[in-house]
Amino acid sequence: MSDPEGAADAVATDRLVLRKPSRTDLPELFALYADRRVWGPDPLTRHDAIEQTDRMVDNWCAAWRRDGLGMWTAYSADNIFVGIGGCFVRYGVAWSLGFRLLPRFWGQGYAQEISAAATTAARGRRPDLPMTAYVLESNERSRRAVERTGLKLAWRGADAGNPDASAVRLLYSDRQLPKEAVNALTER
């Protein structure tokens, strides 16, 4: 993996090129976030209009400016869009790891590849912050992928802001989280 500690705008893994997102990625990103198979377990992340995706890219770029790291677009070595992944600082208390892949790339270890690159880059920037990940309990595929990264369940509770009152959010972490951090990460 190139530049493991520098959190470069582009990082190469064994099979992927991870790049800071740009407007040129909008068609692929919109297709990813509009795909029912992808957002089905978490309807709050559904994109109905490309303007939503454009705002998301703006937010990701703001995280890059603020944290020196953020979400990457993931492309295969032959420039085929695979998905997204990376991490950013959430509420100033923890890194938040995430990934989202096109269904044809599920189950092939890409989430672990992206997560490993993101974790390495985050540790190079702010090793003092815990690495965390959010998952809806009903999203078994994502839950298993997060658990394979080595993160452990740190909190389980209602998914704040979800219109589905029965939705349960899981918070994973690489270390014990102070109560203040759990509150910041789960009460918004």
Short mmCIF file of the C-alpha atoms (twelve columns), coordinates in Angstrom:
data_MODEL
# 
_entry.id   MODEL 
# 
loop_
_atom_site.group_PDB 
_atom_site.id 
_atom_site.type_symbol 
_atom_site.label_atom_id 
_atom_site.label_alt_id 
_atom_site.label_comp_id 
_atom_site.label_asym_id 
_atom_site.label_seq_id 
_atom_site.Cartn_x 
_atom_site.Cartn_y 
_atom_site.Cartn_z 
_atom_site.pdbx_PDB_model_num 
ATOM 1   C CA . MET A 1   0.000   0.000   0.000   1 
ATOM 2   C CA . SER A 2   1.453   3.358   -0.915  1 
ATOM 3   C CA . ASP A 3   1.666   6.290   1.524   1 
ATOM 4   C CA . PRO A 4   0.145   4.444   4.500   1 
ATOM 5   C CA . GLU A 5   0.598   7.317   6.934   1 
ATOM 6   C CA . GLY A 6   0.253   10.346  4.693   1 
ATOM 7   C CA . ALA A 7   -3.485  10.035  4.015   1 
ATOM 8   C CA . ALA A 8   -2.841  10.992  0.431   1 
ATOM 9   C CA . ASP A 9   -5.635  12.014  -1.890  1 
ATOM 10  C CA . ALA A 10  -4.980  8.696   -3.678  1 
ATOM 11  C CA . VAL A 11  -3.857  5.396   -2.169  1 
ATOM 12  C CA . ALA A 12  -3.241  2.105   -3.930  1 
ATOM 13  C CA . THR A 13  -4.092  -1.199  -2.234  1 
ATOM 14  C CA . ASP A 14  -3.520  -4.663  -3.670  1 
ATOM 15  C CA . ARG A 15  -6.565  -4.412  -5.952  1 
ATOM 16  C CA . LEU A 16  -7.911  -0.877  -5.668  1 
ATOM 17  C CA . VAL A 17  -7.084  2.737   -6.276  1 
ATOM 18  C CA . LEU A 18  -8.723  4.852   -3.574  1 
ATOM 19  C CA . ARG A 19  -9.138  8.503   -4.534  1 
ATOM 20  C CA . LYS A 20  -10.503 11.636  -2.973  1 
ATOM 21  C CA . PRO A 21  -13.956 12.096  -4.578  1 
ATOM 22  C CA . SER A 22  -14.659 14.754  -7.147  1 
ATOM 23  C CA . ARG A 23  -17.573 15.956  -9.249  1 
ATOM 24  C CA . THR A 24  -16.465 13.591  -12.035 1 
ATOM 25  C CA . ASP A 25  -17.516 10.703  -9.742  1 
ATOM 26  C CA . LEU A 26  -21.113 11.963  -9.408  1 
ATOM 27  C CA . PRO A 27  -22.759 9.574   -11.917 1 
ATOM 28  C CA . GLU A 28  -21.201 6.492   -10.288 1 
ATOM 29  C CA . LEU A 29  -21.878 7.745   -6.764  1 
ATOM 30  C CA . PHE A 30  -25.492 8.593   -7.533  1 
ATOM 31  C CA . ALA A 31  -26.038 5.148   -9.082  1 
ATOM 32  C CA . LEU A 32  -24.552 3.554   -5.949  1 
ATOM 33  C CA . TYR A 33  -26.718 5.536   -3.521  1 
ATOM 34  C CA . ALA A 34  -29.855 5.141   -5.651  1 
ATOM 35  C CA . ASP A 35  -29.532 1.329   -5.866  1 
ATOM 36  C CA . ARG A 36  -32.195 -0.261  -3.653  1 
ATOM 37  C CA . ARG A 37  -29.962 -3.284  -2.994  1 
ATOM 38  C CA . VAL A 38  -27.384 -0.940  -1.506  1 
ATOM 39  C CA . TRP A 39  -29.596 1.401   0.568   1 
ATOM 40  C CA . GLY A 40  -32.290 -1.195  1.362   1 
ATOM 41  C CA . PRO A 41  -31.015 -1.973  4.875   1 
ATOM 42  C CA . ASP A 42  -30.680 1.768   5.633   1 
ATOM 43  C CA . PRO A 43  -33.365 3.765   3.745   1 
ATOM 44  C CA . LEU A 44  -32.157 7.047   5.258   1 
ATOM 45  C CA . THR A 45  -29.123 6.856   2.959   1 
ATOM 46  C CA . ARG A 46  -31.167 6.616   -0.255  1 
ATOM 47  C CA . HIS A 47  -30.541 9.238   -2.919  1 
ATOM 48  C CA . ASP A 48  -33.497 10.201  -5.105  1 
ATOM 49  C CA . ALA A 49  -31.779 13.089  -6.871  1 
ATOM 50  C CA . ILE A 50  -28.205 13.704  -7.980  1 
ATOM 51  C CA . GLU A 51  -28.277 16.951  -5.977  1 
ATOM 52  C CA . GLN A 52  -28.214 14.827  -2.799  1 
ATOM 53  C CA . THR A 53  -25.105 13.106  -4.078  1 
ATOM 54  C CA . ASP A 54  -23.542 16.444  -4.976  1 
ATOM 55  C CA . ARG A 55  -24.109 17.699  -1.394  1 
ATOM 56  C CA . MET A 56  -22.624 14.449  -0.047  1 
ATOM 57  C CA . VAL A 57  -19.471 14.981  -2.124  1 
ATOM 58  C CA . ASP A 58  -19.283 18.557  -0.770  1 
ATOM 59  C CA . ASN A 59  -19.470 17.163  2.777   1 
ATOM 60  C CA . TRP A 60  -16.803 14.573  2.021   1 
ATOM 61  C CA . CYS A 61  -14.505 17.241  0.592   1 
ATOM 62  C CA . ALA A 62  -15.098 19.379  3.699   1 
ATOM 63  C CA . ALA A 63  -14.000 16.409  5.828   1 
ATOM 64  C CA . TRP A 64  -10.822 16.131  3.748   1 
ATOM 65  C CA . ARG A 65  -10.061 19.806  4.373   1 
ATOM 66  C CA . ARG A 66  -10.900 19.560  8.078   1 
ATOM 67  C CA . ASP A 67  -9.389  16.150  8.941   1 
ATOM 68  C CA . GLY A 68  -6.834  15.584  6.196   1 
ATOM 69  C CA . LEU A 69  -8.691  12.375  5.415   1 
ATOM 70  C CA . GLY A 70  -12.164 11.379  4.339   1 
ATOM 71  C CA . MET A 71  -14.148 9.069   2.127   1 
ATOM 72  C CA . TRP A 72  -12.486 7.726   -0.996  1 
ATOM 73  C CA . THR A 73  -13.967 6.520   -4.251  1 
ATOM 74  C CA . ALA A 74  -12.758 2.987   -4.935  1 
ATOM 75  C CA . TYR A 75  -11.800 1.918   -8.445  1 
ATOM 76  C CA . SER A 76  -10.280 -1.323  -9.651  1 
ATOM 77  C CA . ALA A 77  -6.829  -1.245  -11.226 1 
ATOM 78  C CA . ASP A 78  -8.539  -1.165  -14.640 1 
ATOM 79  C CA . ASN A 79  -10.619 1.892   -13.591 1 
ATOM 80  C CA . ILE A 80  -13.948 0.174   -12.862 1 
ATOM 81  C CA . PHE A 81  -15.960 1.845   -10.090 1 
ATOM 82  C CA . VAL A 82  -16.274 -0.520  -7.101  1 
ATOM 83  C CA . GLY A 83  -17.744 1.756   -4.413  1 
ATOM 84  C CA . ILE A 84  -16.670 4.104   -1.651  1 
ATOM 85  C CA . GLY A 85  -15.012 3.881   1.720   1 
ATOM 86  C CA . GLY A 86  -12.752 5.575   4.187   1 
ATOM 87  C CA . CYS A 87  -13.133 7.475   7.432   1 
ATOM 88  C CA . PHE A 88  -13.566 10.964  8.837   1 
ATOM 89  C CA . VAL A 89  -13.603 12.524  12.289  1 
ATOM 90  C CA . ARG A 90  -17.135 12.438  13.707  1 
ATOM 91  C CA . TYR A 91  -18.095 15.118  16.237  1 
ATOM 92  C CA . GLY A 92  -14.437 15.609  17.126  1 
ATOM 93  C CA . VAL A 93  -14.336 12.442  19.258  1 
ATOM 94  C CA . ALA A 94  -13.680 9.493   16.936  1 
ATOM 95  C CA . TRP A 95  -12.862 8.326   13.453  1 
ATOM 96  C CA . SER A 96  -15.942 6.985   11.693  1 
ATOM 97  C CA . LEU A 97  -15.207 4.139   9.287   1 
ATOM 98  C CA . GLY A 98  -17.555 3.423   6.408   1 
ATOM 99  C CA . PHE A 99  -17.821 1.672   3.072   1 
ATOM 100 C CA . ARG A 100 -20.451 1.038   0.446   1 
ATOM 101 C CA . LEU A 101 -19.928 -1.207  -2.572  1 
ATOM 102 C CA . LEU A 102 -21.788 -2.018  -5.746  1 
ATOM 103 C CA . PRO A 103 -23.540 -5.379  -5.236  1 
ATOM 104 C CA . ARG A 104 -21.419 -7.171  -7.840  1 
ATOM 105 C CA . PHE A 105 -18.386 -6.542  -5.605  1 
ATOM 106 C CA . TRP A 106 -19.930 -7.790  -2.346  1 
ATOM 107 C CA . GLY A 107 -18.317 -10.724 -0.585  1 
ATOM 108 C CA . GLN A 108 -14.911 -10.330 -2.239  1 
ATOM 109 C CA . GLY A 109 -12.975 -8.674  0.593   1 
ATOM 110 C CA . TYR A 110 -13.068 -5.144  -0.813  1 
ATOM 111 C CA . ALA A 111 -14.635 -3.706  2.360   1 
ATOM 112 C CA . GLN A 112 -11.710 -5.125  4.376   1 
ATOM 113 C CA . GLU A 113 -9.192  -3.753  1.881   1 
ATOM 114 C CA . ILE A 114 -10.718 -0.265  2.054   1 
ATOM 115 C CA . SER A 115 -11.084 -0.435  5.846   1 
ATOM 116 C CA . ALA A 116 -7.444  -1.450  6.323   1 
ATOM 117 C CA . ALA A 117 -6.238  1.464   4.177   1 
ATOM 118 C CA . ALA A 118 -8.515  3.902   6.015   1 
ATOM 119 C CA . THR A 119 -7.462  2.658   9.450   1 
ATOM 120 C CA . THR A 120 -3.779  2.930   8.546   1 
ATOM 121 C CA . ALA A 121 -4.245  6.460   7.189   1 
ATOM 122 C CA . ALA A 122 -6.264  7.531   10.248  1 
ATOM 123 C CA . ARG A 123 -3.671  6.150   12.665  1 
ATOM 124 C CA . GLY A 124 -1.038  8.155   10.807  1 
ATOM 125 C CA . ARG A 125 -3.023  11.350  11.290  1 
ATOM 126 C CA . ARG A 126 -4.747  11.054  14.685  1 
ATOM 127 C CA . PRO A 127 -3.840  7.855   16.563  1 
ATOM 128 C CA . ASP A 128 -5.371  9.332   19.723  1 
ATOM 129 C CA . LEU A 129 -8.883  8.978   18.308  1 
ATOM 130 C CA . PRO A 130 -10.741 5.665   18.450  1 
ATOM 131 C CA . MET A 131 -11.824 4.021   15.200  1 
ATOM 132 C CA . THR A 132 -15.582 3.500   15.175  1 
ATOM 133 C CA . ALA A 133 -18.253 2.305   12.778  1 
ATOM 134 C CA . TYR A 134 -22.054 2.606   12.724  1 
ATOM 135 C CA . VAL A 135 -24.235 -0.207  11.430  1 
ATOM 136 C CA . LEU A 136 -27.941 -0.880  11.540  1 
ATOM 137 C CA . GLU A 137 -28.438 -4.136  13.407  1 
ATOM 138 C CA . SER A 138 -30.629 -5.488  10.603  1 
ATOM 139 C CA . ASN A 139 -27.834 -5.007  8.043   1 
ATOM 140 C CA . GLU A 140 -26.162 -8.365  8.594   1 
ATOM 141 C CA . ARG A 141 -23.763 -8.074  5.638   1 
ATOM 142 C CA . SER A 142 -22.314 -4.753  6.854   1 
ATOM 143 C CA . ARG A 143 -22.296 -5.901  10.459  1 
ATOM 144 C CA . ARG A 144 -20.172 -8.937  9.573   1 
ATOM 145 C CA . ALA A 145 -17.831 -6.798  7.454   1 
ATOM 146 C CA . VAL A 146 -17.299 -4.360  10.347  1 
ATOM 147 C CA . GLU A 147 -16.695 -7.220  12.771  1 
ATOM 148 C CA . ARG A 148 -14.058 -8.652  10.391  1 
ATOM 149 C CA . THR A 149 -12.125 -5.373  10.728  1 
ATOM 150 C CA . GLY A 150 -11.583 -6.231  14.390  1 
ATOM 151 C CA . LEU A 151 -13.886 -3.557  15.811  1 
ATOM 152 C CA . LYS A 152 -15.964 -4.662  18.794  1 
ATOM 153 C CA . LEU A 153 -19.509 -3.757  19.758  1 
ATOM 154 C CA . ALA A 154 -19.394 -0.716  22.049  1 
ATOM 155 C CA . TRP A 155 -23.057 0.353   22.133  1 
ATOM 156 C CA . ARG A 156 -26.493 -0.803  20.979  1 
ATOM 157 C CA . GLY A 157 -29.590 1.369   20.977  1 
ATOM 158 C CA . ALA A 158 -32.284 3.243   19.109  1 
ATOM 159 C CA . ASP A 159 -31.217 4.779   15.807  1 
ATOM 160 C CA . ALA A 160 -31.612 8.509   16.515  1 
ATOM 161 C CA . GLY A 161 -33.519 10.287  13.765  1 
ATOM 162 C CA . ASN A 162 -34.699 7.121   12.043  1 
ATOM 163 C CA . PRO A 163 -38.440 7.248   11.266  1 
ATOM 164 C CA . ASP A 164 -38.536 3.490   11.914  1 
ATOM 165 C CA . ALA A 165 -38.913 3.433   15.689  1 
ATOM 166 C CA . SER A 166 -37.811 -0.210  15.781  1 
ATOM 167 C CA . ALA A 167 -34.470 0.492   14.040  1 
ATOM 168 C CA . VAL A 168 -31.482 -0.430  16.188  1 
ATOM 169 C CA . ARG A 169 -28.077 1.159   15.618  1 
ATOM 170 C CA . LEU A 170 -24.845 -0.572  16.608  1 
ATOM 171 C CA . LEU A 171 -21.677 1.353   17.395  1 
ATOM 172 C CA . TYR A 172 -18.400 -0.518  17.071  1 
ATOM 173 C CA . SER A 173 -15.013 0.661   18.313  1 
ATOM 174 C CA . ASP A 174 -11.409 -0.440  18.504  1 
ATOM 175 C CA . ARG A 175 -11.231 0.524   22.186  1 
ATOM 176 C CA . GLN A 176 -13.310 1.374   25.240  1 
ATOM 177 C CA . LEU A 177 -15.163 4.615   24.601  1 
ATOM 178 C CA . PRO A 178 -15.652 7.239   27.304  1 
ATOM 179 C CA . LYS A 179 -19.303 7.898   28.125  1 
ATOM 180 C CA . GLU A 180 -19.038 11.416  26.673  1 
ATOM 181 C CA . ALA A 181 -17.862 9.990   23.335  1 
ATOM 182 C CA . VAL A 182 -20.679 7.419   23.247  1 
ATOM 183 C CA . ASN A 183 -23.187 10.179  23.959  1 
ATOM 184 C CA . ALA A 184 -21.765 12.419  21.242  1 
ATOM 185 C CA . LEU A 185 -21.795 9.581   18.709  1 
ATOM 186 C CA . THR A 186 -25.260 8.232   19.467  1 
ATOM 187 C CA . GLU A 187 -27.561 11.060  20.565  1 
ATOM 188 C CA . ARG A 188 -27.800 13.097  17.361  1 
# 
